Amino acid sequence: MTDQHEFPPPAHLDAPAAGAAPAPAVTPPSAAAGPPAAAPDARAALLAVRAEVAKAVVGQDAAVAGLLVALLAQGHILLEGVPGVAKTLLVRSLAAALDVETKRVQFTPDLMPGDLTGSLVYDAANSDFTFRPGPVFTNLLLADEINRTPPKTQSALLEAMEERQVSVDGRAHPLPQPFMVAATQNPVEYEGTYPLPEAQLDRFLLKVTLPLPPREDEIAVLRRHATGFDPRDLHSAGLRPVASVADLAAGTEAVRTVEISDEVTAYIVDIARATRHSPSLALGVSPRGATALMATSRAWAWINGRGFVTPDDVKALAHATLAHRLSLRPEAELEGVSVTAVLESALGAVPVPR
């Protein structure tokens, strides 16, 4: 079990939060380390997505940042929040701002793998079976309440997430690019659900908690609805594409060029190893988790306009990238220990490179 944890506040996108400690003086790996020539335009376009999504979604700027990081790092994201905090609207708005195709699947106990991936259908005209693609063949798949479907269907989605293809009758069908799964789950109602096993949680690059909005944001939401806002009609809300698949591809390519020094790489490994030695945890961060933290840190550095990763990038993404991969010991849960506290302790125990 993991407790709730939020993505870093949006203030981190452009500057450290007020009162934050200054970033360690890490020397860039090379003087030439910096975004490629085409990267600034792509970065500006992707950062404009945040403002565009805000036309429909109030107060979830940090979650938008998490979705962008997952897209740039070519991973998948798990969104957790109580009903009514705009999880579905957030994903639909992001797809509209990026001008990519999106599909939504409501996961239920009777959902079969073929309902998700597609199936063979008999074609009388050709006297043969043809493959009819399922809703997973899209750019941005919203897997609503993923923990309400049986493990058999969850595993079918797992192949699509990991291999970016669907296998039907021995044939592999590649998924379109880009492809990302944004799965949601409700943290307050577990009756009749199938909790995701640790092995599947580990496949999600990030887990972001969508909190209830503060009073001012909630008033703004009601004012929008009072003036005729319809969440089912994003076009009338003024949403338009401000970035493209080409911008996303350029950003993804630029993230791959972001350099990470040996010292920062060792810092990430030491954080992962510190969780494995914690007496409160039954399961620490795996090498896959350490690799994921490196990927998200590089994406975060690029979003901030740098061509190299700093320890602050690592710390900013550590909770969203690692916390859902940790499992508490039963005795630690009984004592009220939280995953957040254990991870914070691990981060504090590892010396920061300078």
Sequence and secondary structure as in RCSB ss.txt:
>XXXX:A:sequence
MTDQHEFPPPAHLDAPAAGAAPAPAVTPPSAAAGPPAAAPDARAALLAVRAEVAKAVVGQDAAVAGLLVALLAQG
HILLEGVPGVAKTLLVRSLAAALDVETKRVQFTPDLMPGDLTGSLVYDAANSDFTFRPGPVFTNLLLADEINRTP
PKTQSALLEAMEERQVSVDGRAHPLPQPFMVAATQNPVEYEGTYPLPEAQLDRFLLKVTLPLPPREDEIAVLRRH
ATGFDPRDLHSAGLRPVASVADLAAGTEAVRTVEISDEVTAYIVDIARATRHSPSLALGVSPRGATALMATSRAW
AWINGRGFVTPDDVKALAHATLAHRLSLRPEAELEGVSVTAVLESALGAVPVPR
>XXXX:A:secstr
         GGGGTS  TT         S TT S  TTHHHHHHHHHHHHHHHTTT  S HHHHHHHHHHHHTT 
 EEEE  TTSSHHHHHHHHHHHHT  EEEEE  TT  HHHHHEEEEEETTTTEEEEEE TTSSSEEEEETGGGS 
HHHHHHHHHHHHHSEEEETTEEEE  SS EEEEEE TT  TT     HHHHTT SEEEE     HHHHHHHHHHH
HTT  TT TTTTT    S HHHHHHHHHHHHT B  HHHHHHHHHHHHHHHT TTEEE   HHHHHHHHHHHHHH
HHHTT SB  HHHHHHHHHHHHGGG EE HHHHHTT  HHHHHHHHHHHS    
